[in-house]
Amino acid sequence: MENKEKFMREAIELSIENIKNGGGPFGAVIVKDNEIIARGQNRVTSSCDPTAHAEVSAIRAASKALNTFDLSGCEIFTSCEPCPMCLGAIYWAHLDKIYYANTKTDAKNIGFDDSFIYDEIDLKPEDRKLSSETMLRDEAIKAFENWTNKEDKIAY
C-alpha cells in the first residue's frame, strides 16, 4: 500500500483537531484501495456515548459508505493503539491490518488506562470487579436454536 505515512498523518491530524473541538486526542481513518473511505474521531464526551471512540466511529462510517458490515480489504490507521473495545470491533469488522502511532502505554501516561480491562478479561466472570450473573438461559437459548436452524441466515 502506498501512502501509509500520509494516512497515518491524517489520523494524527484528526486527533489533534479533535482536542480543539472538545473531543479526546484520538483519530482514525479507514483505507480501501489506497483511498480514505472513512474518518473517525473520539466523541465520547461530546456525544455522551462511551463507545464513540475514533476507531469505532471510523468503522461505522466505513460500513455505511460501503454498505457492508464486512470491511475485508480495508486497513485502519489510528493515532493510538486500539483499546480492547476497539480491537474487538476491528476484528468483528474483518479489517486486514491495523497501523497505530501512540502506544497503549502512551495513552496510560495521559490518563487513558485500559490495562485493567485486559486484566479483567483474563479472569473468570465470578472473579471480575464487575459483577455478573447468568439468568434465564433456558429461555434465551431458544434464539440460538432458531439461529442454528435458520437456513437463510447471513453469517458474520
Rosetta blueprint (number, residue, H / E / L):
1 M L
2 E L
3 N L
4 K H
5 E H
6 K H
7 F H
8 M H
9 R H
10 E H
11 A H
12 I H
13 E H
14 L H
15 S H
16 I H
17 E H
18 N H
19 I H
20 K H
21 N L
22 G L
23 G L
24 G L
25 P L
26 F L
27 G E
28 A E
29 V E
30 I E
31 V E
32 K E
33 D L
34 N L
35 E E
36 I E
37 I E
38 A E
39 R E
40 G E
41 Q E
42 N L
43 R L
44 V H
45 T H
46 S H
47 S H
48 C L
49 D L
50 P L
51 T L
52 A L
53 H L
54 A H
55 E H
56 V H
57 S H
58 A H
59 I H
60 R H
61 A H
62 A H
63 S H
64 K H
65 A H
66 L H
67 N L
68 T L
69 F L
70 D L
71 L L
72 S L
73 G L
74 C E
75 E E
76 I E
77 F E
78 T E
79 S E
80 C E
81 E L
82 P L
83 C L
84 P H
85 M H
86 C H
87 L H
88 G H
89 A H
90 I H
91 Y H
92 W H
93 A H
94 H L
95 L L
96 D L
97 K E
98 I E
99 Y E
100 Y E
101 A E
102 N E
103 T L
104 K H
105 T H
106 D H
107 A H
108 K H
109 N H
110 I L
111 G L
112 F L
113 D L
114 D L
115 S H
116 F H
117 I H
118 Y H
119 D H
120 E H
121 I H
122 D L
123 L L
124 K L
125 P H
126 E H
127 D H
128 R L
129 K L
130 L L
131 S L
132 S L
133 E L
134 T L
135 M L
136 L L
137 R H
138 D H
139 E H
140 A H
141 I H
142 K H
143 A H
144 F H
145 E H
146 N H
147 W H
148 T H
149 N H
150 K L
151 E L
152 D L
153 K L
154 I L
155 A L
156 Y L
